[in-house]
Amino acid sequence: MFTPNLPCTESGGETTLRARILIVEDEPDLREAVAEYLGANGYDVSAAENAAMARPLLETQSFHLAILDIAMPGEDGLSLGRWLRGRMQTGIIYATAAGTALDRIVGLELGADDYVVKPYELRELLARTRSVLRRVPPPAAAMPPGVADAGAGTGRRTLRFGGFSADLDGRTVSGPDGAAVEMTKSEFDVLEVFLTRANRLLTRAAISEAIGAAADADDSSRAVDIRVMRLRKKIEADPANPKFLRTVRGEGYIFSLPAADAGRE
């Protein structure tokens, strides 16, 4: 596993990270159309016509997102995605032919973030791309102030906040005493959202969308509140007076972390 080396653009004196996307699609017209459309919408796009051509790109470059066609000659998209998952933390969208529900189910079980059914509208793909990219943690170089990358040089994304350490790849958390902090999948999902967006106000709808839940569902806000409440019990010394996970009344939540509280392990 290697450290991401991602392109940046300069805008108004500030450096802005451009998300890199890899498209693996054996249909030339569709591959070119998707690459052109996503490129026109501000992404840095690379394309390959099959898994054999994609692997050298994945071995020498890093990507925020890979859009993989499942039914390709030779190695299929599911196999490539499984290999990719073991190499780097990259968002994956599978493209599957209409009516192949089994492929979609298998893809999701293998860790896909989303899927599109072919033929699809480019605007739909763009919307799904944006949604997945909001959920994919930024590279270590772009981590927010106050959250330390404790896994720098180790090939793992491990962040430390206060006395806690969160391994984003292994999805484990250890407390100040080094003991494991037991967390459910949903609790860790929320923690990861906050850690990768520290010191930023997040609405309940934004949190729901970031963890892949339906932000417009009637009970979505309540579901977020319940997960935050449970998370506080595990990372706050006094859940009633939280140090990290603060409520902004009428707005949402903010994971507050002064720079002095973080350090490199």
N, C-alpha and C positions, 0 to 999 in steps of 0.2 A: 504494500500500500504506500502511496506517495503523497507528498504535500501538494495541495492544489496550487497551480500557477495560472492564475486567471487574468484575463485582460481587463484593463480599466480605461475609462475615458475621463477627460478633464472637463469640468463644467463649472464656470464661475469660481475657479480657484479651488474647487473641491474635487476629490477623486471619487468617481462613482464606479462600482463594480458592475460589469455587464455579465449577466448570466450566460453561461455557455450551454448549448443544447446540441446533442448528437441525434441525428435522424438515421435510422437503419430501415430502409424500405427498398424492396426489389422492383417496384414499379417506377420507372424513370420519370414519367410525367408527374406522378403524385409526389415523388421525392423532391423534384425540383420546385414544384408549386409550394410545398410545405416549407422548404428551406428559404425560398424567396419571401414568403409571407411572414414567417417568424423573423427573418432578418430585417424586413421593413418595419417590424414592430419593436426593434431595438435590441434583439438578441444576437449573440455571436453564435452562428450556426455552422456545424460541420455535418457532412452527410456521407453515408456509405450504402452500397447496394446489397450487401449481405454481411453475415457475421464475420466471415473471414477477413473482409476489408475493415470491419469495425474494430476488431481486436487490436491491431497496431495503433489505431488512434487512441483507444482506451488505455493502452500501455504507456503512451508517451504524453498524454494530455489528461486533464481532469474536466469533468462536466458536472453541472448542477442537475441536468435532466437528460434522460435518454428516452426517445420515442421509438419503440421497437415493434416492427411488424412481426406477428407471431408466425404466419405461414410463409416462410421463405425457403427457397431451395437450399439444400445443405443443412447447416445447423439452424434450428429454428429460433425464434425470438425468446421463447421461454428458457431455452438452454443458455442463450447469451445473457439474458437477464439474471439467471441464477449465478452465472460466473461473475457478472458485474457486481452483484450484491456482496459477494465475498471479497471484492477488491476495493471498493470505495463506497461511501455513503452518497448515493446519487438517486434523485427522484426517477421513477420509471413509469412511463405510460405505455401500455400495450395497445396496439391496433389489431383488431380482430374482425374477421368477416362476420356479417350478419348471421344470426342463428347458431353461432358456435358458443353456446353458454358455458360448455365445459372448459373451453380455453380461458374464458374470463374468470371462472371460479379458480382454476389452477393457477392462473396468473396472480390473482389476489392472494392466494395462499402462499405463493412464493415471494410475496413482499411487494407486489406492484402498488403504486400509489393511486393509479387510476387506469381507465381504459377507454378507448373510443371504438365505435363500431363502424366499419367501412361499408359503404362510402360515407364519409363524414364531411361536414362543413368546416372550412378553415377557421371560421369564427368560433365554432364550438371547440376546436382543438386549441385555439389561442386562449379561450376562457379556462379550459382545463389545465393548460400549461401554466397560466398565471396562478391558478389555485394551488397546484402542486408546488410551484416555486415558493409560494408563501409559507408552505409547510416544511420545506427543506432547509435545515439549518445552514447559515452562512459559513464560508470557510473560516478557518482559525484567524486569518489575517484580518477578517472583517468582524470579529467578535466585538460586541458592544463594550464600552468602558465599564470597568468594575467586575468583569467576568474573566477569569484567567484561564488560558488554555494550559491545563496541567499535563496534557498529553503531547505537547510539542516535541517533535523528534522521535516519538514512539510509534507513530502511525495510527494512533487512536485519538478520537475527539473526547478528551476528558476535561471537564470544566470544574473549577473550584469556586465556591461561593461561601464566604464566611469560613467555617471549619468543615463544610461538607464538600464532597467530591462526587461528581456525576459523570459516569462513563456513558456517553451518548451512543456509542457503538454497541457496547455490551448491555446497555439499558439497565445499569445498576447504580445505586447511590450508597455511599458510605458516610457515616456521621463523623463528628469531631473525634470520637474515640476509636475510629477505624472500623466499627461494627457496621454490618450491612443494614440499610434501612429498607424494610419490606415495602414495596409499592406495587399496586395493580398497574396494568397496562394503561388504563385511562389516566391514572394519577401521574405516571411518568410522562405521558403525552403532554399533559398540561405543564408539567415542570419544564420539559424541553422547550415548549413555546416561550415560557417566561425567561429561561436562561439565555436563549438566543435573541431575545428582544428586551434585555434588561434596561431598566430606567426609561422605559417608554410606556405611555398610557395605552392599554389595550381594552377595547370594548368587549363585552360578552360575545357579540356577534363575530368580532375578529378572532377571538379565541376559538369559538365553535368552528369557524371556517378553517383555521389553522390546523385543527386536529382532525379535520375531515368530517365534522358533524354538520347537519343541516342547520345553518344559522337562522333560517326563517321558521324553524319548527316552533310550535307553541311553547314547548317545555325546554328549549335550548338554553335560555338564560338560567333557569333553575338548575339544569344539569351542570352548567359551568360553576355556579355557586356551590353546589354540593362537592364537586371535585376540588375546588379551591379550599373549602372548609376541611376536607380530609387531608389535603396536602399540607395545610398549616399545622395540623396536629403532628405531622411527621418531621417538619423542618423548622418550626418555630419553638423557641423556648417557652413563650407565652402566646398561645394561639389567639387569645382575646386581645392582645396588644402586639400584633405582628411586627417584626423588624424588617422582613423581606417583602412579604406579599401583602401590600397595603391596598385597601379599598379606596377608590376615588368616588365619593358619593354621586350617584346620578350619571356616572361615566363608565366605570369599569374597574380595572385593577392595574397596578403597576408593581413590577418586581424591582424594588428599590435596593440598590447595592452600591454604597460608596466605594470608590476605588481603593481606599485604605483597607477595606475588608477582604480584598482579593489578593492573591499572590500566586507565584508559580511554584509548583511542587518540585 
